[in-house]
Amino acid sequence: MSTILDGKAVAARIREGLKTEISQSGSEPGLAVVLVGNDPASEIYVRNKGKAARAVGMRSIEQRLPEDSRTEDVLAVVKELNEDPAVHGILVQLPLPQGVDRRRVIEAIRPEKDVDGLTQASQGALVEMTPGLRPCTPAGIMDLLDAYHVELAGRRAVVVGRSALVGLPTALLLLSRHATVSILHSRSEEPWRVAREADVLVAAAGRPRLVTRDWVKPGAVVVDVGIHRTENGLVGDVDRESLEGHAGALSPVPGGVGPMTIAELLKNTWTAYRGLR
Ligand SMILES: Nc1nc2c(c(=O)[nH]1)N[C@@H](CN(C=O)c1ccc(C(=O)N[C@@H](CCC(=O)O)C(=O)O)cc1)CN2
């Protein structure tokens, strides 16, 4: 049997801890989420973020802009939120519509309110390993591994995918914990040869069921970051059925990394509120 890395349960514990801390402090951190356009998955995530924020005692602010918004329109909203003392964390939901310049919008967020950890200031802090707000999904992966006491120092970790949102920062966080890290990507030749060496394999390629049994060393810990909506329901980047009983541990989709992403967003908002890094 493979151990199931139960992100839903770990995230619930994190949220419970935050709720207690926030209520004991008598404070009300504010989280602003900006949604541009009508992407149906983004609608769900933004709704869930607002619900989760309110449930731990935070103020949730939602700003919606139409699909045909210009970069300047989004920048104006971010600027307003930057100036608002009741807003401690700002997140711009991704992806943005085609006409909006993602880099300019993200860069407009004040680093101390960058609860998504995506500004160049936050990314620089991650590279330098100085205090800063870390991107939510990578931070969630680390907390999930820690919750199951997965040893990282000196072990071989392989990340499949090199996105700025997940793959790259996850590799850096694993490196900061002294794992020996490789990154695989769409141009890697025979990626399964490298993947098979992993003690810890993180699949963040954005390709449904890419990682099959022949990519995985028996007993390895496999973290699935993918979420794909198919006619048979949600599937990840990992072909879960072929890994059951082969992997030592496996994060499910749904119920693995997804809930951790939202819990980390709340953690970052609480950190931003306290001004502690
Ligand atoms: N600004 C950002 N945009 C996006 C991020 C991000 O971290 N920052 N990540 C993803 C989407 N995402 C958060 O925004 C996210 C994805 C999935 C889940 C989640 O809880 N998934 C559930 C399944 C829910 C469902 O889809 O029905 C699960 O895995 O159990 C939370 C957050 C892209 N955009």
The ligand as an SDF file (V2000), in Angstrom:
LIG
                    3D

 34 36  0  0  0  0  0  0  0  0999 V2000
   -2.2790   33.7680   -8.4100 N   0  0  0  0  0  0  0  0  0  0  0  0
   -2.3180   32.4190   -8.4670 C   0  0  0  0  0  0  0  0  0  0  0  0
   -2.9720   31.8340   -9.4770 N   0  0  0  0  0  0  0  0  0  0  0  0
   -2.9730   30.4720   -9.5130 C   0  0  0  0  0  0  0  0  0  0  0  0
   -2.3670   29.6950   -8.5000 C   0  0  0  0  0  0  0  0  0  0  0  0
   -1.6800   30.3630   -7.4700 C   0  0  0  0  0  0  0  0  0  0  0  0
   -1.0760   29.7460   -6.5530 O   0  0  0  0  0  0  0  0  0  0  0  0
   -1.6800   31.7310   -7.4830 N   0  0  0  0  0  0  0  0  0  0  0  0
   -2.4920   28.3140   -8.5010 N   0  0  0  0  0  0  0  0  0  0  0  0
   -3.4330   27.6780   -9.4090 C   0  0  0  0  0  0  0  0  0  0  0  0
   -4.8430   27.5740   -8.9220 C   0  0  0  0  0  0  0  0  0  0  0  0
   -5.0480   27.5080   -7.4660 N   0  0  0  0  0  0  0  0  0  0  0  0
   -4.8910   28.6270   -6.7500 C   0  0  0  0  0  0  0  0  0  0  0  0
   -5.0490   29.7310   -7.2070 O   0  0  0  0  0  0  0  0  0  0  0  0
   -5.6210   26.3720   -6.8590 C   0  0  0  0  0  0  0  0  0  0  0  0
   -5.8060   25.2060   -7.5410 C   0  0  0  0  0  0  0  0  0  0  0  0
   -6.4560   24.1150   -6.9360 C   0  0  0  0  0  0  0  0  0  0  0  0
   -6.9180   24.2010   -5.6350 C   0  0  0  0  0  0  0  0  0  0  0  0
   -7.6610   23.0820   -4.9970 C   0  0  0  0  0  0  0  0  0  0  0  0
   -7.9720   23.1560   -3.8200 O   0  0  0  0  0  0  0  0  0  0  0  0
   -8.0040   22.0400   -5.7240 N   0  0  0  0  0  0  0  0  0  0  0  0
   -8.8110   20.9770   -5.2440 C   0  0  0  0  0  0  0  0  0  0  0  0
   -9.7850   20.6040   -6.3250 C   0  0  0  0  0  0  0  0  0  0  0  0
  -10.8080   21.6770   -6.5370 C   0  0  0  0  0  0  0  0  0  0  0  0
  -11.4050   21.6400   -7.9290 C   0  0  0  0  0  0  0  0  0  0  0  0
  -10.7350   22.0820   -8.8620 O   0  0  0  0  0  0  0  0  0  0  0  0
  -12.5430   21.1930   -8.0660 O   0  0  0  0  0  0  0  0  0  0  0  0
   -7.9540   19.7810   -4.8750 C   0  0  0  0  0  0  0  0  0  0  0  0
   -6.8960   19.5990   -5.5020 O   0  0  0  0  0  0  0  0  0  0  0  0
   -8.3530   19.0480   -3.9860 O   0  0  0  0  0  0  0  0  0  0  0  0
   -6.7050   25.3490   -4.9480 C   0  0  0  0  0  0  0  0  0  0  0  0
   -6.0680   26.4300   -5.5410 C   0  0  0  0  0  0  0  0  0  0  0  0
   -3.4870   28.4480  -10.7200 C   0  0  0  0  0  0  0  0  0  0  0  0
   -3.6310   29.8440  -10.5150 N   0  0  0  0  0  0  0  0  0  0  0  0
  1  2  1  0
  2  3  2  0
  2  8  1  0
  3  4  1  0
  4  5  2  0
  4 34  1  0
  5  6  1  0
  5  9  1  0
  6  7  2  0
  6  8  1  0
  9 10  1  0
 10 11  1  0
 10 33  1  0
 11 12  1  0
 12 13  1  0
 12 15  1  0
 13 14  2  0
 15 16  1  0
 15 32  2  0
 16 17  2  0
 17 18  1  0
 18 19  1  0
 18 31  2  0
 19 20  2  0
 19 21  1  0
 21 22  1  0
 22 23  1  0
 22 28  1  0
 23 24  1  0
 24 25  1  0
 25 26  2  0
 25 27  1  0
 28 29  2  0
 28 30  1  0
 31 32  1  0
 33 34  1  0
M  END
$$$$
